[in-house]
Structures are given as C-alpha cells and as structure tokens.
Amino acid sequence: MAHKILTNSPYYVNLTASGLQSATIEIYLYTGTQTTDRQATPKYTLTSTSVNSNVTFEIAELIKDYVPMDYSGTTYTSNTCWVDYRTSTVINGVTSSYSSYSQFYACLGYSYFTQLANFESEVANLQSSNYLQRLSGQTTYVPYDKSKTEKFRVYTGATFNETSVTPSVLSGSQIGYITVSSDITKIQFDNDNNGTETLYIENVNECKHTPYKLTFINKEGAMEDLWMFKKSELSMDVKRKEYQNNQMNVNGSYTRSNHQFKTIGIESREKLNMNSGFVPEEMNENFRQLLQSEFVWLTKLGLALPVTLKKTDMKFQTRLDDKLINYDVEVSFAYNHINTVR
C-alpha cells in the first residue's frame, strides 16, 4: 500500500538517538515508475545539527514545488509525484551509512490541526463526504485512492457492476477517477483497512436555472466536482485610469469630438454568484473544503475556467436549526476579461 504526503501541511522526519550530533536527509522527487525512474542524485540534501539528541526535518514545503498540477476540463489526473528519502546520522563522531529508502507519493492535500502531525487518512473514497449531488445526464468524476481500494461496485438501484483495482507503480495513477455519466445511486468501495465505504449519489434534474460545475482540489489532494443548481448572477468589476490630454492644435484650436480625458489601463473581471439549491447536512464538509482549496475551476459553456473564491466566509447550516440548507458561493474569474496575456 502506497503511503502519501499531504504537501499543504507540514511533514516531519524525526531522527533521535543517544549521542546524535547531526543528521542528513536526501530527498528524491520524480514522476513515472516508482524506484525505476528515481534520479541518480537527490533533489535536496539537508543537514542539521541535533538539539538534545534530536533532529527534525520538515520536507512538505520542498516537495510541493514538484507536485504536478494539470487540469484540462475533460481529463482528471492524479497530480501526484513520488517521494523517496533516506537518512544518515553522525553519532559520537561516527557517520552511518544511508538508511534504506522510505517511499511515498505526494499530492496537494492537507490535514486538519486536530489530526496532528504527519496525518494520513485511510479512506478509499476521496470525496469530501459520503454524499454527492450531480446533474442528471451530465458526466461527473469520483476520485478514489487506488492503493487503498481492493474493488468498487457501482449501483443502479439494486443492480451493480464490480471492478477490481490493482495498485499502480506509476505516479500518475495513484488517484483514480470513476466516470459517472448515468443516473447511478451509490458506489461502494472495499478498503482492506477501513471496511466498506459507501458514497451515496443524488441525481438532480434542473429545468429552470443554469447549473454550474465547480471542480476543486480537496483535502485529500484529489479533484472533486461540486454542482451549483439554482439562481446565479453574473457581474463585472472594471478598473481604469484616466489622464488629461493636451489636445490643443498648434493654431490655437481644438476639436470637440476629441477626448480631453483619456482612459487607459482598463482591467475587468467577471464575478458569478451561485446558489447550491437544497443540500443535505452531510455536504457541509464539501463546501468547507471548497472554501479552503487553492485551485478551483468553473465549467461554463463547456470550458473549464480558473476562478478564485470571492466569498471567503460561510456559516455552516444544520437540519435542526435551518431546516432546508442552501449555500451561496461567489467566484471571480481568475483572469482579465480583456486579453492582456503577454
């Protein structure tokens, strides 16, 4: 089973021994086939003196730069890389040989403070929660951890199709995606460490409003879809600069149709405010992880467009207090509406 490092939270390598004076760590970061494609020389070599016979290296921040980030709008990828590291120590003046390699895959996920240091979840289902809403008839993708999934079953009512999963030695195949294009009702994952996990799926028909799909990198470092079904409002912010133009002609005259105050440096960004429609309380975690994501895209007119969350606070609702739960999300398109890419 492949272990993983969540690069948006610290990951510590601690060495301790009586008489420890210093320690060195070599970090190898690469993609492709595990071990086979590991480069001959490490990406980083770190050395630290000990404090009270302890040395601790924090390596997640270094690893993050080497995790690939790719999304075309149609292809959902693992966005993972291999991490191999080994250590050497100096104890009472004697330098040890390097240890055997510790091997992981890294992704752009994170852990919560309450989960303590070097947390690694044991889940196979990499959705934020065990509940998914999707637009009926449209394709969505369900992420799962291939190293923790023995098999999964896709249900339509009481009937199902079962697929066995084989762990992969390729960095780009650590996170898999189940393509959901029909109105299935649930997916069950068999996890050797965590028993059976069930993802319940609600297929939503929307005939009045234009639904939008948000895709984001979630806590587990996987790409997750979140549909917004109800009312949406598009708006635009425009910034501009003005200067006063000297339009006097050499003969002491000027033209009325010329601008005395001219506009330059126009920058414009569109915003979209969306409403989720009614969602179950179980999906509070989906919206929590959306709000904390570094990478978010919105599918509009068949295009996956980069966006940033404009609304950065959210009151989480409950069935007991709020009865019907609806969330509004405002995003700003992460580019100038006027093409200024140079």
Secondary structure, DSSP 4 states (H G I P E B T S, - for coil): --EEEETTS--EEEEE-TTEEEEEEEEEEE-SBTTTT--SS-SEEEEEE-BTTEEEEE-HHHHHTTS-----SS------EEEEEEEEEEETTEEPPPPPPEEEEEES----GGG-TT-----SB-SSSSEEEEETTS-EEEEEETTT-SEEEEEETTEEEEEE----SBGGGSEEEEEE-S---EEEEEETTTEEEEEEEEEE--SSS--EEEEEE-TTS-EEEEEE-S-EEEEEEEEEEEEE-----TTS---TTS-SEEEEEEEEEEEEEEE--SB-GGGHHHHHHHHT-S-EEEEETTEEEEEEES----PPP-HHHHSSB--EEEEEESS-SS----
